[in-house]
Amino acid sequence: MIDVYSWPTPNGHKIHIMLEECGLEYHVHAINIGAGDQFTPEFLEISPNNKIPAIVDTDGPKGKTIALFESGAILIYLAEKTGKLLSDDPIERYTTLQWLMFQMGNVGPMFGQTHHFRNYAPEKIEYAIKRYTNETGRLYAVMDKQLSKTEYLAGDRYSIADIATFPWTRSWENQGQKLSEFPNVERWFNAIAARPAVQRGVAVLANARPPVMDDKAKELLFGAAQYARR
Ligand SMILES: N[C@@H](CCC(=O)N[C@@H](CS)C(=O)NCC(=O)O)C(=O)O
């Protein structure tokens, strides 16, 4: 059985979608990051960076239990466990890992900062909003160019690179972007959004998250509480 410690955010959605795409059985444990669940000693034991998602698979390699954090590592693990969504062909495999790293190193961190400065920061800092909104637009353009040549990010087959990236593009409006300006991304987005497993994945814990982040949640995520443990 796979235990998933998660919350309905883009990084959490990646794993919910992957589990649904692979048809794996799993049990979800809600880690409400707006209530501070990510700081409990039990959660930090499996996710020392106090972030969701994390998994514990009691049926891991050689029958042993494995605990993992970092969504990219979890996606590779689940792909290798099931033989799905990461090709055995070396060129296809490394191309998929390349676009997965592009998501992990660029799309996630930059879009995350865009959300922060546009939607959550207590002050509107014009330079930061411009900087991250521009960088987000630049990354959409990189994806759009790639998707003008291939159906999916890493080629003609849907892969963990798409699963990692799709959840971050669902909030394009909050990122100050227009999907219509990136027609290839729009085509790719609509195709992925229509997949039944993706719809089931984004529905996981969907009702658990309050629509608006309250002050307590902001304090825990961005204020002194986040940094008190150094
Ligand atoms: N690189 C990590 C990022 C995970 C991440 O940023 N998780 C956020 C939610 S999307 C979180 O748990 N934040 C809680 C906190 O920072 O206290 C991954 O891909 O798994």
The ligand as an SDF file (V2000), in Angstrom:
LIG
                    3D

 20 19  0  0  0  0  0  0  0  0999 V2000
   10.3800   20.8210   -4.7580 N   0  0  0  0  0  0  0  0  0  0  0  0
    9.2930   20.3590   -3.9420 C   0  0  0  0  0  0  0  0  0  0  0  0
    8.3720   21.5460   -3.6340 C   0  0  0  0  0  0  0  0  0  0  0  0
    7.2270   21.1340   -2.7300 C   0  0  0  0  0  0  0  0  0  0  0  0
    6.4630   22.3490   -2.2290 C   0  0  0  0  0  0  0  0  0  0  0  0
    6.8470   23.5160   -2.4600 O   0  0  0  0  0  0  0  0  0  0  0  0
    5.3760   22.0960   -1.4940 N   0  0  0  0  0  0  0  0  0  0  0  0
    4.5970   23.1700   -0.9040 C   0  0  0  0  0  0  0  0  0  0  0  0
    3.1480   23.0910   -1.3850 C   0  0  0  0  0  0  0  0  0  0  0  0
    3.0410   23.1900   -3.1610 S   0  0  0  0  0  0  0  0  0  0  0  0
    4.5780   22.9970    0.6190 C   0  0  0  0  0  0  0  0  0  0  0  0
    4.4110   21.8970    1.1010 O   0  0  0  0  0  0  0  0  0  0  0  0
    4.7610   24.0970    1.3880 N   0  0  0  0  0  0  0  0  0  0  0  0
    4.7020   24.0450    2.8080 C   0  0  0  0  0  0  0  0  0  0  0  0
    5.7600   24.8830    3.4670 C   0  0  0  0  0  0  0  0  0  0  0  0
    6.6280   25.4370    2.7600 O   0  0  0  0  0  0  0  0  0  0  0  0
    5.7320   24.9840    4.7000 O   0  0  0  0  0  0  0  0  0  0  0  0
    8.5340   19.2570   -4.6700 C   0  0  0  0  0  0  0  0  0  0  0  0
    8.4580   19.3410   -5.8940 O   0  0  0  0  0  0  0  0  0  0  0  0
    8.0420   18.3050   -4.0230 O   0  0  0  0  0  0  0  0  0  0  0  0
  1  2  1  0
  2  3  1  0
  2 18  1  0
  3  4  1  0
  4  5  1  0
  5  6  2  0
  5  7  1  0
  7  8  1  0
  8  9  1  0
  8 11  1  0
  9 10  1  0
 11 12  2  0
 11 13  1  0
 13 14  1  0
 14 15  1  0
 15 16  2  0
 15 17  1  0
 18 19  2  0
 18 20  1  0
M  END
$$$$
